Amino acid sequence: MVPAKELKPGAGQTGPYFIPDYSISRSGVIPHGSTITLLGDLTRGKSGYLINTAPEFPEGNEAWEYDHLSISKTMGGAGASKKEPINLDKAPPAWVFEKLNKDNDPQENRIYTQRILAHPLYPYSVRPDLRLRDSLKGETIKNHVLIQMSSKNKTGAQGGILNVPFVNRFVTTVEMNMRMWIETVEENGKEILQLQYEQIIFFEFDFGDDGGTTSWPHIQVNTLRKIEDVSSEQRQLMEEQFPSSHKIESPASGCPYHKG
């Protein structure tokens, strides 16, 4: 892959030379009624496009970034902000496990998002890419390449999302952003490739106490390896969690409104 806007020797000698805004694209059709086109590029680090470190993820209060949270500002932001964040590397705030009402939650910012913070998968239920961060702990990452793509870019060529009328009427899909880390992992005396990704799709629902639009982030993350590079411990865990004849049931939520 050649990053966009990177000239090659001799470029322009025989006439105009077109340099595209982006060098990587992704297209797809989602069966429920949306078609996507994402445009992006390699992300340059201090030493170039091959970054000789592990991917960097935030810790503590710095992890409260709405661009990567499953809680948007239009959902009330759980009553938190960048200046007064919720530390996702600590236990959830006490109010998460309380009965909320107009007295202790007059703006209904907390009751709207309480179940997300009370989920057994906290803090990953709030910021899913922290699972990617924590899965790298204990691993030796020799280097990685970061690819970032979006349906909405600040400048230059644009991708986009096209929805069928039914989707536009009830739950419009308005934006999608994606990050992919292609990592070289040193393990048991050999180098293996590992792919991590985060994709965020924004749905818009036209409901709310004020009649406004709620932007709902739908976030997916994963860490992938070739099957021959999966450890025996992980294979056993996969077989236990995903047997072909067993139905996985979600654990009960810790939210006081959804017990049992």
C-alpha positions as CSV (number, residue, x, y, z in Angstrom):
1,M,0.0,0.0,0.0
2,V,1.3,3.5,-0.9
3,P,-0.1,6.2,1.3
4,A,-2.0,9.0,-0.5
5,K,-0.1,12.2,-1.3
6,E,3.2,10.5,-1.4
7,L,5.1,11.2,-4.6
8,K,7.0,8.6,-6.5
9,P,10.4,9.2,-8.3
10,G,9.7,10.8,-11.7
11,A,6.2,11.9,-10.8
12,G,5.0,14.7,-13.1
13,Q,7.8,14.5,-15.7
14,T,5.4,13.4,-18.4
15,G,2.5,15.5,-17.5
16,P,0.0,16.3,-14.7
17,Y,0.2,13.9,-11.8
18,F,-3.0,13.2,-9.9
19,I,-2.5,12.6,-6.2
20,P,-5.6,11.1,-4.6
21,D,-6.8,12.4,-1.2
22,Y,-7.0,8.8,0.1
23,S,-5.4,5.5,-0.9
24,I,-7.7,3.0,0.9
25,S,-11.4,2.5,0.5
26,R,-14.0,0.1,1.9
27,S,-17.4,-0.6,0.5
28,G,-20.2,-2.8,1.8
29,V,-23.9,-3.6,1.7
30,I,-25.8,-4.2,5.0
31,P,-28.8,-6.4,4.4
32,H,-31.2,-4.3,6.6
33,G,-31.0,-1.4,4.1
34,S,-27.7,0.5,4.1
35,T,-24.8,0.8,1.7
36,I,-21.4,2.2,2.9
37,T,-18.3,3.7,1.3
38,L,-15.4,4.6,3.6
39,L,-12.3,6.4,2.5
40,G,-9.1,6.6,4.5
41,D,-5.3,6.1,4.6
42,L,-2.4,4.9,6.6
43,T,-1.6,7.0,9.7
44,R,1.9,8.3,9.9
45,G,3.8,7.9,13.2
46,K,7.0,9.7,14.3
47,S,9.2,7.1,12.5
48,G,6.9,6.7,9.4
49,Y,4.0,4.5,8.5
50,L,5.4,1.4,10.2
51,I,5.2,2.3,13.9
52,N,7.7,0.5,16.0
53,T,5.6,0.3,19.1
54,A,2.4,-1.2,20.3
55,P,-0.8,0.8,19.6
56,E,-1.5,3.5,22.2
57,F,-4.8,3.6,24.1
58,P,-5.8,6.1,26.9
59,E,-5.9,5.2,30.6
60,G,-8.0,6.5,33.4
61,N,-9.8,9.9,33.0
62,E,-8.3,10.3,29.5
63,A,-10.4,7.4,28.2
64,W,-13.6,9.5,28.5
65,E,-13.7,10.5,24.8
66,Y,-17.1,10.7,23.3
67,D,-15.8,9.7,19.8
68,H,-15.2,6.2,21.2
69,L,-17.9,5.8,23.9
70,S,-21.1,3.9,23.5
71,I,-22.7,6.9,25.3
72,S,-23.2,10.0,23.2
73,K,-23.7,13.6,24.4
74,T,-27.2,13.4,23.0
75,M,-27.9,10.6,25.4
76,G,-27.0,12.9,28.3
77,G,-23.4,11.7,28.5
78,A,-24.2,9.9,31.8
79,G,-24.0,13.4,33.4
80,A,-20.2,13.4,32.8
81,S,-18.0,15.6,30.7
82,K,-14.4,15.9,29.5
83,K,-13.7,18.2,32.5
84,E,-15.6,15.9,34.9
85,P,-15.2,12.5,33.4
86,I,-15.9,9.0,34.7
87,N,-12.7,7.1,35.3
88,L,-13.3,3.9,33.3
89,D,-10.3,2.2,35.0
90,K,-12.1,2.4,38.4
91,A,-15.4,1.0,39.6
92,P,-18.6,2.6,38.3
93,P,-19.9,5.6,40.3
94,A,-22.2,4.7,43.2
95,W,-25.3,6.2,41.4
96,V,-25.1,3.5,38.8
97,F,-26.6,0.9,41.2
98,E,-29.1,3.3,42.8
99,K,-32.8,3.9,42.0
100,L,-32.9,7.2,40.2
101,N,-35.7,9.7,40.2
102,K,-36.4,13.4,39.6
103,D,-34.7,14.3,42.8
104,N,-31.3,12.6,42.4
105,D,-31.3,12.8,38.6
106,P,-33.4,15.8,37.6
107,Q,-32.1,16.0,34.0
108,E,-32.5,12.2,33.4
109,N,-28.9,12.1,32.1
110,R,-28.0,9.2,34.3
111,I,-31.1,7.0,34.2
112,Y,-30.9,7.0,30.4
113,T,-27.4,5.5,30.4
114,Q,-27.4,3.6,33.8
115,R,-27.8,0.2,32.3
116,I,-24.7,0.6,30.1
117,L,-22.5,1.4,33.1
118,A,-24.1,-1.3,35.2
119,H,-23.4,-4.0,32.6
120,P,-21.2,-7.0,33.7
121,L,-18.8,-6.1,30.8
122,Y,-18.0,-2.6,32.2
123,P,-15.9,-0.7,31.3
124,Y,-16.0,-2.3,27.8
125,S,-19.7,-1.7,27.7
126,V,-18.9,2.0,27.9
127,R,-15.8,2.2,25.8
128,P,-15.3,-1.1,23.8
129,D,-11.9,-0.3,22.4
130,L,-10.5,-0.6,26.0
131,R,-10.9,-4.4,25.4
132,L,-8.4,-4.1,22.6
133,R,-6.0,-2.2,24.9
134,D,-6.3,-4.8,27.7
135,S,-5.9,-7.7,25.3
136,L,-2.4,-6.4,24.4
137,K,-1.2,-6.4,27.9
138,G,1.5,-9.1,28.3
139,E,2.0,-9.3,24.6
140,T,5.2,-8.2,22.8
141,I,4.3,-6.0,19.9
142,K,7.2,-5.4,17.5
143,N,5.4,-2.9,15.3
144,H,2.1,-2.0,13.8
145,V,0.4,-0.2,10.9
146,L,-2.7,1.9,11.6
147,I,-5.4,2.5,9.0
148,Q,-8.2,5.0,9.6
149,M,-11.3,5.3,7.4
150,S,-14.6,7.3,7.6
151,S,-17.7,8.0,5.7
152,K,-17.2,11.6,6.6
153,N,-13.8,13.2,6.1
154,K,-12.8,16.7,7.0
155,T,-11.4,17.5,3.6
156,G,-11.0,16.1,0.1
157,A,-12.9,13.2,-1.3
158,Q,-15.9,11.9,0.7
159,G,-17.4,8.5,1.2
160,G,-21.0,8.1,2.4
161,I,-23.9,6.0,3.6
162,L,-27.1,5.4,1.5
163,N,-30.2,4.1,3.3
164,V,-33.4,2.7,2.0
165,P,-36.5,4.9,2.8
166,F,-37.6,2.7,5.7
167,V,-34.3,3.1,7.5
168,N,-34.3,6.8,6.9
169,R,-37.7,7.2,8.4
170,F,-37.2,5.2,11.6
171,V,-33.5,5.0,12.4
172,T,-31.2,6.8,10.0
173,T,-27.6,5.5,9.8
174,V,-25.6,8.7,9.3
175,E,-21.9,8.0,9.9
176,M,-19.3,5.2,10.2
177,N,-15.7,5.4,11.3
178,M,-13.2,2.6,11.4
179,R,-9.7,2.0,12.8
180,M,-7.6,-1.1,12.0
181,W,-4.3,-2.0,13.6
182,I,-2.2,-4.6,11.8
183,E,0.3,-5.8,14.4
184,T,3.5,-7.9,14.4
185,V,3.5,-9.9,17.6
186,E,6.6,-11.7,18.9
187,E,5.4,-14.9,20.6
188,N,7.2,-18.2,21.4
189,G,10.2,-17.3,19.3
190,K,8.3,-16.4,16.1
191,E,6.5,-13.4,14.6
192,I,2.8,-13.6,13.9
193,L,0.3,-11.1,12.4
194,Q,-2.6,-9.9,14.5
195,L,-5.5,-7.6,13.4
196,Q,-7.4,-5.4,15.8
197,Y,-10.3,-3.2,14.7
198,E,-12.8,-0.8,16.0
199,Q,-15.8,0.3,13.9
200,I,-18.3,2.8,15.1
201,I,-21.7,3.3,13.3
202,F,-24.0,6.2,14.4
203,F,-27.7,5.7,14.3
204,E,-30.2,8.5,14.9
205,F,-33.5,8.1,16.7
206,D,-36.0,10.9,16.7
207,F,-37.1,10.6,20.3
208,G,-36.2,12.3,23.6
209,D,-38.0,14.4,26.3
210,D,-37.1,17.6,24.4
211,G,-38.2,16.2,21.0
212,G,-34.6,16.2,19.8
213,T,-32.6,13.6,17.9
214,T,-30.6,10.9,19.8
215,S,-27.3,9.8,18.3
216,W,-26.7,6.2,19.2
217,P,-23.2,4.8,18.7
218,H,-23.1,1.1,17.7
219,I,-19.5,-0.1,18.3
220,Q,-17.8,-3.3,17.3
221,V,-14.3,-4.3,18.3
222,N,-12.3,-7.5,17.7
223,T,-8.8,-9.0,17.9
224,L,-8.1,-11.6,15.1
225,R,-5.4,-14.1,14.3
226,K,-5.0,-16.9,11.9
227,I,-6.3,-20.1,13.5
228,E,-2.8,-21.7,13.5
229,D,-1.6,-18.7,15.6
230,V,-4.2,-19.0,18.3
231,S,-2.8,-20.4,21.6
232,S,-4.1,-23.7,23.0
233,E,-5.6,-21.9,25.9
234,Q,-7.5,-19.6,23.7
235,R,-8.7,-22.5,21.5
236,Q,-10.0,-24.2,24.6
237,L,-11.8,-21.1,25.7
238,M,-13.4,-20.7,22.3
239,E,-14.6,-24.3,22.4
240,E,-16.1,-23.7,25.8
241,Q,-17.8,-20.4,25.0
242,F,-19.0,-21.2,21.4
243,P,-19.8,-24.9,21.2
244,S,-21.9,-25.5,18.1
245,S,-24.8,-27.1,20.0
246,H,-25.0,-24.7,22.9
247,K,-26.9,-21.4,23.1
248,I,-25.0,-18.6,24.8
249,E,-27.2,-16.6,27.2
250,S,-26.3,-13.1,28.3
251,P,-25.6,-12.6,32.1
252,A,-28.2,-10.6,34.0
253,S,-27.6,-6.9,34.1
254,G,-26.5,-5.2,37.4
255,C,-29.0,-2.4,36.7
256,P,-31.6,-2.1,39.5
257,Y,-34.3,-1.8,36.8
258,H,-33.4,-5.0,35.1
259,K,-32.8,-7.6,37.7
260,G,-33.1,-11.3,37.1
